[in-house]
Amino acid sequence: MQQKIRILIADDHLIVRTGLTALLGTEKDIEVAGQAKNGIEAVRETVRLKPDVVIMDLMMPKMDGVAATAEIAAKASDTRVILLTTFGTSDGIAHALAAGAKGAILKNADNAELARAIRKVAKGGEFISSEIQQQLAVDPPIPQLTPRQLEILASMVRGFTDRDIAHQLGIRLDGVNDHVRAILQKIGAANRTEAVAIAMRKHLLKA
């Protein structure tokens, strides 16, 4: 008898976890071994249950899908991760793939595509849906900003001047200027106004 592919579903919405469990329950070669409602639980349950594949929501509380994917890659390298996400910006998807995810599909994918992705990834392959491939091509991800750069960008979004930011963070004005130049270069902005617009459009700052 063929061994079933064991799955962990990580999503902060109970209705999504329940729905996916019901859908995958119709597949004879797939078994849902557990669930997690946030990134911290996803890592803990992956280490405990050792599933073959984790279906990982990108946006979750306590620890997002990118960070959880990186933790799983470090602590449970035999488990492979498939991102499950809605249409949005490509940055989170690209960062999660860089962190070790082996698949990415949209939440509105049909059951057949999800099962196909699980089987392919469980066998050591990769599965990126055509919609997400197109999304990555149309909206290229930007390099990740450092924590300090994100802090300064958040202040820029709030309308603070470089001098305000220097006073707020207790650093030199020329240091702030250097960070702002680096931020503009990284995100491909010509000026502060464009940088703020890009930050809002691509959700670079977590709520």
N, C-alpha and C positions, 0 to 999 in steps of 0.2 A: 504493500500500500504506500502511495506517495506521501511523503511528509508534508504537512501543511506549512504555508508561509505564515509566520506569526507576526501580527501587526500591533503597534501601539498608536492610538489616535490622540493627538495633542491639539486641543482647541478650547478656547475659553467659553464657547457657547455650547450649552448642554444639548440644544436641538441639533447642532451640527454633529456632535459626537454620537448622539443617538441615531441620527439619520445615516451616518457613515457605517455605523455598526450594523444596522439593518441591511443596508445595501451590500456590504461585503459579506454578510452572513449568507447570501445567496450563492456565493462562489465556493465551490467544493474544495478548492485547494488553498483557501485563505481563511485564517482564524484570527479574530480580534482577541489579543491576549490581555489588553488593558487600555486604560484611558488616562489622560492628564488634562487638567484645566488651566495650566500655566506652564511657563518654561522651566521653572524649578522642578515642578512635579514631573515634567517630561524627562528631564535628565535623571531624576531619582528613580522613576519607574523603568526607564531604559536600562539603567545599571542593575536594577533588581530583577526584572523580567527577561532581559536579554532577547528582545524581539528581533526578528530579521529586518524589519522595516518600521520606521516611525513616519506617520503622516503628520507633518508639522505645520501648524498655522503660523504665518509670518508675524502677525501682530497679536501678542498675548501680554497679559499683565505679569509683573514681578520679574520676568526674564523673557525677552522677545525671541522669535524664532531663529534669528541670526546667532545670538549668544548661546541659545540652547543647542543649536546645531554644532557650534564650535566645541561646546562642553562634551557633547556626545561623541564627536570625532576623537576627542582626547581620552575619554573615559570608557567608551564602548565602541571601539573601532570596527568591530564586526557588524554592528548595526548600521544600516544605511537609511538616509533621510530623504523623504520626498516632501517638498514644500507644497502647501495647498494655500492659494492666495486668491484675492480678488484683483480686478484690474486696478492699477495704481501706478506708482513710479517704479522704475526698474532697479533703483538703487538697493532696496532691501533684498530683492531677489538675487541680484548679482553678488551682494556681500554674503548672503547665505550659501550660494553656490561656491564662492571662494572659501567659505568656512568648512565646506565638506559635503554639502547636500548633493545628492546624485540625481535628483529629479525635481521638476517643478510643473505643476498643472494648476489650472484655474478651478475655483470652487464650483463653477457652473458646468464643469466637465461631466459627461455622462458616466454611468457605472462601468461601461466597457472600457473607456479610456483609463479610468482610475485603476481598474484591475490589470489592464495591460501595462501601465506604468509600474505597478507593484511587482508584477512578475519579472519584468525586464530588470528593474533595479535589484531585486532579490537575487538574480542570477549574476550580478556584478556589472550590469550595464548602466546606462544613463538614459533618462527620459525627460526631455524638455518639450512641452507642448508647442505646437506651431504658433499659437497665439502669443505665448510668452517669448518665443524666439523673435517674433516680429516686434514685440514690445521692447525687447532689449536693443533691437536694431534702430527703432524709431526714437527711443528715449535713452540714449547711452548713459550708463551710470557714471557718477563722478567719484573720484577717489575719496576714501573715508577721511573725514576731518578729525584732528586730534581733539581730546576733551577740552583743551584750552581754546582751540579754534571754534568749537561748538559754543563754548561759553561766550566768546566775543561775538560770534554771529548772532546769538540770542539777544545780546545787548544792542546790536545793530538793528535787529528787527523791532526792538522796543523804542528805537529812535535816539539812542544815546550817541553822543559824539565820541571821538577817540579820547578826548580829554576826560569826558565823563567815565568812560570805560576804564581808563588808567586809574582814576581816583577810586572807582568802585572795586577794582580788583587789586589795588595796591601795587601796580607795576608801572614801569617807566612809560612815558608817552611814546617814545620811539619804539619801544617793544610792542605796544599796541599797533603802531603804524606797520611794523613788520608783519604782525599777525594778519592784519587786514589785507595787506598786499598778497600774502600767501593764500588767504581765503579766496580772494577774487580770482587768483590764478587757478586754484584747484577747481573751482566750480564754473570757471569760464565766464565770469562776469566782468563787464567793462567798468562798473562803478558800484558804489554802495547800494544805490536804488535797485539796480539789476540784481545784485547779490541777495537783497531782501526778497525780491520777487521770486527768484529761483529757490530760495530756502522755503518759502511758503508753498510754491508749486510742487516741489519734490519732497515736502514733509521732512526736511532735514533735522528739524528740532522736535523732539518727542514732547508730548503734552505732559 
